[in-house]
Each structure stands twice: as structure tokens, then as C-alpha cells.
Amino acid sequence: MDNTGEKETGKPVEIMVHNPTGAHEIRHLFTPRLGTLDGKVIAELAADPAKWQPHRTFPLIEEEIKKRYSTATFIPYTEFPQGITISDGEVAAAVKARGADACIIGNAA
């Protein structure tokens, strides 16, 4: 193969390149988006507290949200099951039972 991408036969070579980001097209939203977070109750869920350090990140996330939406309130991740069980229906029911309008699921340090 020469530096033009053609084999020695003189025929073009086809190269397929995949998107390395793993991005997916959003085809539908799962729930209507909130118009604002003012006055909303936001639940926090942590998938892996040891790995993602939510004790460090959630306070920062709360601080940034409070700057824009001063009346937003939070239900800490410590008040819900943690780990891989956060995707269980029981956890979703617990979030709903606590009156959450929104939920932050996981975050990374």
C-alpha cells in the first residue's frame, strides 16, 4: 500500500471509522423536562460511593444548582440505597415516595 491509501493494484481502499465517543441519538425523552429547578425537590442517588466519591461531588453539585435555583432542596444520597441496586424499582418508588421532582443519578469525581 502506498501513502495515498491505494493498494498496489491501484484500486481505492475503503476504511470504516466508528465514532469513539459511543454517542447515541436521543429518539425520545423518558419524562418531560422540568421548566425550572426553583422550588423543586431533587433526590441524589449514588451507584458506587467508594469509587465515585459522592461525599465530595454532591455538595459541589448542590452548590452550583443553588446558585441558579435558590429554592431547590435536596434529599441526600445517604437516605437511599446505594450501589447497583439504585436501578431497582424499589429505589424509584422510594424517590417518588419522598416527593422528589427530579433525581441526580450518579456522578464522577
RAURHU-V254936 format. One record per backbone hydrogen bond with DSSP energy under -1.0 kcal/mol. NH is the residue of the N-H (numbers start at 1). CO is the residue of the C=O. E is the energy in kcal/mol with one decimal. If there is no record, write none. Layout:
BEGIN
nh: (NH,NH)
co: (CO,CO)
e: (E,E)
END
This chain:
BEGIN
nh: (2,5,7,10,40,42,43,44,45,52,56,57,58,61,62,63,64,65,66,67,69,72,73,75,79,80,83,86,87,88,92,93,94,95,96,97,98,99,100,101,102,104,106)
co: (6,2,11,7,37,73,102,75,104,48,53,53,54,57,58,59,60,61,62,63,65,69,40,42,76,77,46,83,84,85,88,89,90,91,92,93,94,96,95,41,41,43,45)
e: (-2.0,-1.4,-1.5,-2.5,-2.1,-2.9,-2.8,-1.6,-2.8,-2.9,-1.9,-1.8,-2.1,-2.6,-3.1,-2.2,-2.2,-2.4,-2.9,-1.4,-3.1,-1.8,-2.6,-2.5,-2.0,-1.7,-2.1,-1.8,-1.1,-2.2,-1.6,-2.4,-2.0,-2.4,-2.3,-2.8,-1.6,-1.7,-1.8,-2.8,-1.8,-3.0,-3.0)
END
